[in-house]
Amino acid sequence: PEDVHGLILFSGVLLDESNWTSRAKQLKGKPVIQSHGQQDTVLPFAAGQRLADVLRTAGAQSSFVAFGGAHEIPLPALQKTKDFLNGF
């Protein structure tokens, strides 16, 4: 965590809540970008939202990009990622 400058999550979900909750505190103040499709049948959208909530509650500077597609990485998520990386 001390070497992590930011986090990019495409279709990230909360699988291990106790572990994420504990480790998310180490992301306080660090930028996070997360994207998730509202029609994702592989990893549920609600589980992605829950992870975003955990990260925000822990104090990460989290940006959640929701989109109408499925389990994919659409252009708006790629653009946000480009902007995110240009910030380093």
Order of alpha helices (4+ residues) and beta strands (2+ residues): beta-alpha-beta-alpha-beta-alpha
